[in-house]
């Protein structure tokens, strides 16, 4: 998992020890403020 506080996003990788961001993330969690909702989206395939 990689957290970007300025974007309120957490990127989840299927196997971070094998390639990290280069291998593409599985999904991203977006936090909508303190006490807000959390949404989960599939990552878009890398091109």
ZIBEL-V546804 format. One line per field, one symbol per residue. ss: DSSP state (~ for helix, > for strand, _ for the rest). A space follows every 50 residues. Layout:
# ZIBEL-V546804
ss: ???
This chain:
# ZIBEL-V546804
ss: _>>>____>>>>_______~~~~___>>>>>______>>>>>_____
